[in-house]
Amino acid sequence: MIIYFSPGPTHSFWEDHWAGHSLHELLREARRSPLTGLIEAALPPRGEVLEAGCGLGQYVLLFRERGRRAVGVDRTFEPLRECRKASPGAPVALMDLRRLGFRPGAFSAYVSLGVVEHDPEGPDAILREARRVLEPGGVLILSVPYVNGVRRLGTWWIRRRNRRVRAAGGEFYQFAFSRREVRALLAARGFRILWVTPYDPARLLRKALGNLVKGGEDKGEGEARGAGRFKRTVRRLLYTPPLLRLLGHMILFVAVKTD
């Protein structure tokens, strides 16, 4: 496990984070993201879906536009307000993820994407509540920051840097987990893992690739096509299993609630 600290107040970080996105932008990205295909492949064919930590609510709206019953909750008010402004009537609500206001077994699926790692007390209380609101055999779809090959090699440097940030007054930001650590957490909370995959291997390269394509477009149609082909080739390489284990920024777990 690696602990990250934010150099400034974490509430300011989240305000800046949400201010830098719009619901329509994130919904457009979700429609074409490889992650969406992974999530939809894991969802059960029936029942209601809860996204816990839904942020601006793009996945709640995406699930609903594709015929699923879905609701979202988040512990931060600002993104929920923006979601309601952009999509009046969106089924999102403010809740503490450790104490959800739903009856036991209310949902057939619980989706949590990059959320549980931000609880400074660890993800156990959130996972316990996730199990409570899932029906028997319900599906948990959970992603967290991944201690991939690069992070593992650089652990000493990452920890040293974060000790300095903390000593300078930084606040807790998140945990990053190994595959084994998440497996143990889920098993302890009564989940049986079905499959696991890292994803988002291009996080550090995305901006550079985007600039390459933009630059190609500025120079002419032929170069733009070439840049686009290069980007697609790089994406295919990055999504091979060895490079996912080496570079995947996040890791996705699909599990079911055991009896």
N, C-alpha and C positions, 0 to 999 in steps of 0.2 A: 504494500500500500504506500502511496505517496500523498503527502498533504501539501496543498497549495494555499498560499496566502495572497490576498489582494493588497497592493500598496496603498490604496485609499479605502475609505468606508465602503462596505459592500453594498449598502443601499444606494449609494451614488453610482456604483458600477451598474446595478440593475436598471436604474433610471436611464442611464446613458445607453445601455443595451437595448431596451425596448424603444427608446426614442429613435434609434437607428434603423428600425424596421417598420414595415406596414403590414397589416393583415393580408392585403391583396398580393403583395410581393411574396410573402411566405406561403400563401396558398398556391400561388403559381409555381413556386419552387417545389412544394410538396407533391403537386400533380406529376412532376417529371423526375422526382428523386428516386434513386435505386432503393433507398430506405423504405419508401412507401410500398414497393412491391414485397419487401420482406415482411412488413407489418401485415399487409392484407393476406399474405399466404398463411400467416399464423392465426388470424382471427377465426373464431368459430362461425359456423354458418348462420347461427341464430342468436337471439338475445341482445341485451343492451351492453354498450361499450362505455367504460369510464376512462377518460384521459385525466390522470392525476398530475398536475403541474402543466396545464395546457397552454400557459402563456397567452398569446394572442388568439389562440383557438383555431389555428389553421387546420389541424387534423380533425378536430370535432366537426368543422364545417365540411371537410373533405369526406369523412365517413358518411355524413348525412346526405351529401349530394350523390353518394353512391349507394343510397338505399339502406343504410344502417341506422339504427337508433343509437345515438351517441350523445353524451353530455361531458362537460369539462369542468374541472375545479382547479383553482390555483390559490396559493397563499398570499399572492401579491395583487393588490387592487388595480394598479395602473393598467396592466395589459388587458385585464378583463373589461375595464371601462372602454379602452380603445376597440376591443372586439365588439362590444355592444354598439358603439358609435358607428363602426363600419358595417356591422350586420345586426340591425335591431332584432331583438327576439332570440339571439343566439343562446342556446342552453348552457350557459357558463355561470359559475358561482364562486364566491370567495369562501374557502374552507382551509382549515388546518389539516394537512395530509395525514397527520398522526391521529386525528380524531374526526373522521368523516361523518357527515350527517346523513348516512344511508343505513338502511336495515341490513342485517347479515344476509349474504347470498343474493344481493340485489343485481349483480352484474355477471355476465358470462365472460367478459374480458376486461382486463385492467391494463392500460397502456401508460407507461412512464418513460419518457425519453429525456435522459440527461437531467434528472431531477434529484434523486435520492442522495447523490453525492454531495449536495449542498447543505445537508443537515450536519452541523458540527458535532452532534451526538452520535452520528452514524446512521445508517439506513434501517436499522432493525425495527424501530417503532413504526416507520412508514410501511415496511414489508408486513409487519404483523397486522396492520390495519387493512392492507391490500388483501391479505388472506381472508380477513373477516367479511369483507364486502363481496368476495367472489363466491359464486355458487359452487357446489361440489363438482370437481372436474373443470372448473373455470380456468381460463388461460391468462397467464401473466406475461406481458411483453415489456421487458425492462432493458434499458440501455444506460451505461455508465462510461466515464472515461477509462480507457484501457491502458494498462501498463504493457505497451507493445514492446517489440524488440529494441527500438530506438530509445524509448523511455527507460527500459531495463538497463541498457548500456550506460545511459546518462544519469542514472538514479542519484549517484553521489553528487553530481553537479546541480541537479534539480533541487535536492534537499538542502544543499549548501546555500543556494540562491534564496530559497524560501525561508531558511533560518534568518538570513539577513533582512528579508522583507518583514518578517515578524518582529525582529529586534528593532526595526525602524518604526514600529507602530502599526504594521499591517494587520489586517483582520483575516480570519479564516475564510477561504473561498470554496474549496472543494477537495474531495478525495479522488484519487485514481486507483483502480483496483486491478489485480491480476485475475485471470480466469479462475484460478483455484480459490481465491478469496470469495468471489461472488458465488461460486458453486457451494461453498460452505455456508454462506449466509442464507441462500435459498433453501438448502436442505434443512437448516436449523429452523426455518419458518414454515416447513411443511409443503415445500414445492418440489416437484420432480421435473428436472430439466429435459426438454425434448431436443432442442438444438441450440447451437451457439455460433455466432459469426461476428468477427470484427467488421467495421465499416468506416467510411469516410477516410480513406487513406490519402486523399489529395488535399487535406486541409492546408498544409503549408505551401502547396504548389498551385492552389486554385487561383489565387490572385495573379501569379505569374502567367499561368496558362490563359487566363482571361485577357490579360494585357497583350499576350501574343496574338490571340485571335483578333482583338480590336485593332492592333497594329497592322495585321494582314488585311483587314477590311479597308483600312485607310489607304493601303498601297494599291489595291485593285482586286477585282473579283477572283482572278486566278490564285493570287497569293492567299486570299481569304479562304478559298476552298482547301488549299494546302494546309493552312493553319488549322482548319476545322478537322481535317483528316488526322493531323498530328495529335490534336487534342483527344480524338476518339481512340487512337492507338494507345496513347499514354493511359487513358482511363481503363482500357481493357487490360493492360499490363498491371496497373495498380490493383485491380480487383481479382488478381490471381491469389490463391491461398497463401503462398510464401510472403508476398508483399503486403497482404492484409495483416498477417501476423507481425510483420516488421513495422508497418506504418499506420495501421488502422487507429484513428484517433479515439473511436468509441467501440464498444463491444455490446452486441445485442443478445439477450438471453430470452428464449421462449420456454416457458415452464407451465405445468398444470398444478392445480391445488389437489393435494392428496387427501385421502380420508382421515 
